[in-house]
Each structure stands twice: as C-alpha cells, then as structure tokens.
Amino acid sequence: MVLTPSTVALSLGRVMRIATVGGMSEVVQEFDAYLRDERMLSASTRERYVGALEKFEAFLKGDGASSDAHLEAVTKAQLTAFVRAEAGSEDGPSRAVWNSRLAALRSFFDYLFRQERIAANPALRLDRQKVHGRERLPLSFEELLALVELARRESPPRDRSRNVALLQVFIHSGLRVAEVVSLNLDQVDFEGRLLLNVRTKGDKRLSVPFNDVVAEALERYLRDRGAILCGAPEEALFVSGQRRRLSVRSVQEFVRRYAQRAGIMRPVSPHVLRHSTATELADLTSIRVVQEHLGHASVTTTEKYVHPKGGERRRAVDELGARWQRAARRRRQPPVTEPRSTAGPA
C-alpha cells in the first residue's frame, strides 16, 4: 500500500503512525533509544546524531513548516539547504560536516521507514561528499619503542604499569581506542593469549591474539591494579585514578601528550598506533592476515572468500612480539666504545 502524507493506512493490522514536524522531538528521543539499545552505538555518536536532528527540526520550523507537516514530505531542496548551511564556514564548505549531518539524517529517516512511519527515505536523494583526508604517517619501530620507554620512565609510579600495558595493547593488537577502553577483566585469556569477544566496529565480535610482550605488560599491570582501585569494584580492564573505566578522550590525550614528550614531532593518536601496527605486521605476513587481525572489511570481493590460516596470524603476532623484545634489548645495551689510544699522532 502506498502511503501518502494525507492518509493513515493500515498495514498488517497495525496503524501506520506518520511522523510530523510537531512530533519530531519525541520521535528523536525514540530514535536515540533505538541507537543505544539495538544498534549499540557509542554515546558520542548518538549525541552527534541527536544534535544534528535537533538542528534540523529548528531549520524546518524556521523554514515555515507547520507542526502537522509530514516528515515524509521533506524535499531534497530542504535537505540540501540544511546540510549546506551546516557545512558552511569562513574557511569554506566542510565536506566532513556535510557527510556527518547527512549520515544522521539518513539513519533517522531509515529508522522511520523501518517503523513504517514513512514510505521512503528522502535523505537518500542526497549524495555524500568525497573527502580527501590527510595521510596518517605511521610511527617507526624506533618511535614506538621510544614512546613505551618514556611511559615506563616518566609515568607517575601508580600509573606506570597501566600506561605501559595500555600502549603495548594498542601497538600489538591494533585495536581501536573504543575497543581497548571497553575491555573487561574477563576478556583477557592468558592461557590462550587472546582478548576474547571484543566488540568492534559494525558490532562484530572478534577474538584478538596477543603475544608475550602484551602478556608480560598486562600481568605486571594487574598486580598493581588493586592499588589504583583501592578496593572499589570495577570490571573494566583499564581503570583511571578516579577508580572507573578509562574514557576514550583521556586515552587520546594520554597518547598525544606522551608522544610529544617522546620527541615525536607530528600528531599521534590511538588511530595512528593502529596504522603503525598494520605497517609493522605487513612486513611479517600477508595483507589478508593484517586485514583479519585489524577487523577490516575485505578490500576486494575476491578476498571476502579467502581465509588465511589461523596459525599464520598467530605467528605474525608472536613474531612482532619477538621483534619488539630484540629491539628493546638492543636499546638497553650500552654502546661499545673502542679503547682510547694514549699514543699521539704518527
């Protein structure tokens, strides 16, 4: 049955509720609950979507839309005008902002379509903008070593083992920052050398192998973790001085600040550490194994059907750990100097 703005049709014995501008605030609240409970999106993503929709509601009312106007009747011209206004700036239009606002609108109208409140998603009429992002330069192996050594040397005593373990998990697992801070104690399997059931982007669940370097760092941290918590119950693996789970923002700031103190002269984030992991592993194994380890979608249709052996992935992660240990030992060894001759020049 075709749904028009002027009708309320019956579908499968249920009344089709048609969303209006006047009732948009209530629908946005329902949409936020859907993002939280069913799509399990992060609080920051939900906040960004809801904020964009609140601005869109104000735009529609400012554009003269009546409270009983149906959202299905929103035109491409209205959507374009709103997104263009949001993306405008003194420095020129922002393609990233355009795409962010469009993502919120597409997701919202898709929700209404699935709820049978509209017959079509009008936001699909707009195209995404192609964004040319800045190239992320991975850290060299020496820079990664320097970063961890600085955390070991200059972190406050109470936080030292935690900071080192946190960096080692980033460097050797290649996880995203949200995935690392979401880890709980019961997800660490020391016997199998696995981080179990890690929820990754797209709500996939992966078990991520770790090596002896990570195991040693985690074991040392877990011996000190009680001193941070002071008896407070907390299931999170990585905890803050406030005795609760580390936040994404605090970890991002920690990585940025310590990279600067380590003498790395370009911006460093947890995502740069992820790129660095990919670069190092690519020297040790096939790109498909790296792809699996990082939880990326396949780069070609063919590769969707090519599954590398689990042992190959395990050997690559273990070899990265062994390489780390060899390089760390070399850094700790004093340089060999030739004995100085007491004889003068010939």
C-alpha positions in Angstrom: 0.0 0.0 0.0 1.3 3.4 -0.9 1.5 5.8 2.0 0.7 9.5 1.2 1.0 12.4 3.6 -2.8 12.8 3.8 -3.6 9.2 4.7 -3.2 7.0 7.7 -3.2 3.5 6.2 -3.4 0.1 7.8 -0.6 -2.4 7.3 -0.7 -6.0 8.6 -3.4 -5.0 11.1 -1.4 -2.1 12.6 -1.9 1.6 12.3 0.9 3.4 10.4 2.0 6.3 12.5 3.1 9.2 10.3 5.8 11.4 11.7 5.3 15.1 11.7 7.4 18.2 12.4 5.5 18.9 15.6 6.1 15.4 17.0 9.8 15.3 15.9 11.3 15.8 19.3 9.5 12.8 20.7 10.5 10.7 17.7 14.1 11.8 18.0 14.1 10.5 21.6 12.8 7.1 20.4 15.4 7.1 17.7 18.2 7.8 20.3 16.9 4.8 22.4 17.0 2.7 19.2 20.6 3.7 18.5 21.5 2.8 22.1 19.6 -0.5 22.6 19.5 -2.0 19.1 22.4 -0.6 17.2 24.5 -0.2 20.3 26.2 2.9 19.1 28.6 4.9 21.3 27.3 7.8 23.4 29.4 10.3 21.3 27.8 9.0 18.0 24.3 9.2 19.4 25.0 12.7 20.7 26.2 13.8 17.3 23.1 12.3 15.6 20.6 13.8 18.0 22.3 17.2 17.9 22.1 17.2 14.1 18.4 16.3 14.2 17.6 18.9 16.8 19.1 21.5 14.4 17.2 20.0 11.5 13.9 20.4 13.5 14.7 24.0 14.2 15.6 24.5 10.5 12.3 23.1 9.3 10.3 25.3 11.7 12.4 28.3 10.7 11.7 27.4 7.1 8.0 27.9 7.7 7.0 24.2 8.1 3.8 23.8 10.1 3.7 21.5 13.1 1.4 19.0 11.3 3.7 18.9 8.2 4.7 15.3 7.5 8.4 14.4 7.6 7.9 12.3 4.5 7.1 15.4 2.6 10.6 16.9 3.3 12.1 17.8 -0.1 15.6 17.4 -1.5 15.8 21.2 -1.6 15.1 21.5 2.1 17.7 18.7 3.0 20.3 20.3 0.8 19.7 23.8 2.2 20.1 22.5 5.8 23.2 20.4 5.1 24.8 23.2 3.1 24.1 25.7 5.9 25.6 23.3 8.5 28.7 22.6 6.3 29.4 26.3 5.6 32.2 28.1 7.4 34.5 31.1 7.0 37.2 28.7 5.6 34.9 27.3 3.0 32.4 24.4 3.0 33.4 21.4 5.1 32.8 18.1 3.3 33.2 16.2 6.5 30.5 18.2 8.2 28.2 17.7 5.2 28.7 13.9 5.5 28.2 13.9 9.2 24.9 15.7 9.0 23.8 13.6 6.1 24.6 10.4 8.0 22.4 11.5 10.9 19.5 12.3 8.5 19.8 9.1 6.6 19.9 7.0 9.7 16.9 8.8 11.2 14.8 8.5 8.1 15.8 4.9 7.7 14.5 4.3 11.3 11.2 5.9 10.4 11.0 3.8 7.3 11.6 0.6 9.2 9.0 1.7 11.7 6.5 2.2 8.8 6.0 5.8 9.6 7.2 6.9 6.1 7.2 5.2 2.8 10.6 6.3 1.6 13.9 7.7 2.9 14.2 11.3 1.5 17.8 11.7 2.7 18.9 9.0 0.1 18.3 11.7 -2.6 21.5 13.5 -1.4 25.0 12.3 -2.2 27.9 12.0 0.2 30.9 14.2 -0.5 34.2 12.7 -1.3 36.7 13.6 1.5 40.4 13.6 0.9 41.8 13.1 4.3 45.3 13.9 5.4 47.7 10.9 5.2 48.3 9.3 8.6 52.0 8.6 8.9 52.7 5.5 11.0 55.3 5.6 13.7 58.6 3.9 13.0 59.6 0.9 15.2 62.1 3.2 17.0 59.4 5.8 17.7 57.1 3.1 19.1 59.9 1.9 21.4 60.7 5.4 22.5 57.0 6.0 23.3 56.8 3.0 25.5 60.2 3.7 27.2 59.0 7.2 28.0 55.8 5.8 29.6 57.9 3.4 31.6 60.4 6.0 32.7 58.2 9.1 33.3 54.7 7.9 34.2 53.7 8.5 37.9 54.5 5.4 39.9 50.9 4.4 40.4 50.1 4.6 36.7 53.3 3.3 35.2 52.4 -0.3 34.7 49.0 0.6 33.4 50.3 3.1 30.9 52.9 0.7 29.6 50.3 -2.1 29.3 47.8 0.2 27.6 50.4 1.2 24.9 51.5 -2.4 24.4 47.9 -3.5 23.8 47.5 -0.7 21.2 50.8 -1.4 19.5 50.5 -5.2 19.3 46.7 -5.8 18.9 45.9 -2.9 16.5 42.6 -2.3 18.3 40.7 1.0 18.1 40.6 3.2 21.2 36.9 2.5 21.9 37.6 -1.2 21.7 40.5 -1.0 24.2 38.7 1.0 26.8 35.7 -1.3 26.5 37.8 -4.4 27.5 36.8 -6.1 30.8 39.0 -8.3 33.0 37.2 -11.5 32.0 38.1 -10.9 28.3 41.8 -11.5 28.9 42.7 -15.1 28.3 46.3 -15.5 29.4 46.4 -19.3 28.6 45.2 -18.9 25.1 46.9 -15.4 24.7 43.6 -13.9 23.4 41.4 -10.9 24.1 38.0 -12.5 23.9 34.8 -11.4 22.3 36.0 -7.8 21.5 33.1 -5.8 20.1 34.5 -4.0 17.1 33.1 -1.5 14.5 29.9 -2.7 12.9 29.0 -4.6 16.1 31.2 -7.6 15.1 32.7 -9.8 17.8 36.3 -10.9 17.4 38.9 -12.7 19.5 42.3 -10.9 19.1 45.5 -12.8 19.8 48.3 -11.1 21.8 51.9 -12.0 22.3 54.3 -12.4 25.2 55.1 -8.7 25.2 51.5 -7.8 25.9 51.1 -10.7 28.4 54.0 -9.6 30.5 52.8 -6.0 30.5 49.3 -7.0 31.4 50.4 -9.3 34.2 52.6 -6.5 35.7 49.7 -4.1 35.5 47.2 -6.4 37.0 49.5 -6.8 40.0 49.3 -3.0 40.5 45.7 -2.5 39.5 44.4 -3.0 43.1 46.4 -0.1 44.3 44.6 2.1 41.8 41.1 0.9 42.7 41.7 0.8 46.5 39.1 -1.9 46.8 36.5 -0.3 44.6 34.6 -2.9 42.4 35.2 -2.3 38.7 35.0 -4.8 35.8 36.9 -2.7 33.3 40.5 -3.8 32.4 42.0 -0.3 32.3 40.9 2.0 35.1 41.6 5.6 36.0 42.7 7.3 39.1 39.0 8.0 39.8 38.6 4.2 40.1 36.5 3.8 37.0 36.9 2.8 33.3 39.2 5.0 31.3 37.4 7.2 28.8 38.2 7.5 25.1 39.1 11.1 25.5 41.5 10.6 28.4 43.3 7.8 26.4 43.5 10.0 23.3 45.0 12.8 25.4 47.5 10.5 27.1 48.8 9.1 23.7 49.1 12.7 22.3 50.9 14.1 25.3 53.4 11.2 25.7 54.2 11.2 22.0 55.1 14.8 22.2 57.3 14.2 25.3 58.9 11.3 23.4 60.1 13.8 20.8 57.7 12.7 18.0 57.1 15.9 16.0 53.8 15.0 14.4 50.3 14.4 15.8 49.9 10.9 17.3 46.6 9.4 18.3 45.5 5.8 19.1 44.4 5.5 15.4 48.0 6.3 14.3 49.2 3.5 16.6 46.7 1.2 14.8 48.1 2.3 11.4 51.6 1.6 12.8 50.6 -1.9 13.8 49.3 -2.6 10.3 52.6 -1.3 8.8 54.7 -3.5 11.1 52.6 -6.6 10.6 52.6 -6.1 6.8 56.4 -6.7 6.8 55.8 -10.0 8.5 52.8 -11.6 6.8 50.3 -11.2 4.0 48.0 -8.2 3.8 45.0 -10.5 4.2 46.3 -11.6 7.6 46.7 -8.0 8.6 43.2 -7.3 7.4 41.8 -10.1 9.6 43.8 -9.0 12.6 42.6 -5.4 12.4 39.0 -6.5 11.7 38.8 -4.5 8.4 36.3 -5.3 5.6 37.9 -7.0 2.7 39.5 -4.7 0.1 38.2 -6.8 -2.8 35.3 -9.1 -3.4 37.7 -12.0 -4.1 39.3 -11.6 -0.7 36.0 -12.0 1.0 36.3 -15.7 0.2 40.0 -16.1 1.1 40.5 -17.0 4.7 44.1 -17.1 5.9 45.1 -19.9 8.3 44.7 -19.0 12.0 48.3 -20.2 12.6 49.7 -17.7 10.2 48.0 -14.9 12.1 49.3 -16.2 15.4 52.9 -16.5 14.0 52.7 -12.9 12.8 51.6 -11.5 16.1 54.2 -13.6 18.0 57.0 -12.5 15.6 56.0 -8.9 16.2 56.5 -9.5 20.0 59.8 -11.2 19.4 61.0 -8.4 17.2 59.9 -5.9 19.9 61.9 -7.8 22.6 65.1 -8.0 20.5 64.9 -4.2 19.7 64.2 -3.4 23.4 67.2 -5.4 24.5 69.4 -3.6 22.0 68.3 -0.2 23.3 69.2 -1.2 26.9 72.7 -2.4 26.0 75.4 0.3 26.5 77.3 1.2 23.3 80.6 -0.5 22.7 83.4 2.0 22.6 86.9 1.4 21.4 89.8 1.9 23.9 91.4 5.2 23.5 95.0 5.2 22.4 97.5 7.1 24.6 99.8 7.4 21.6 99.9 10.7 19.8 99.5 11.1 16.1 102.1 9.4 14.0 
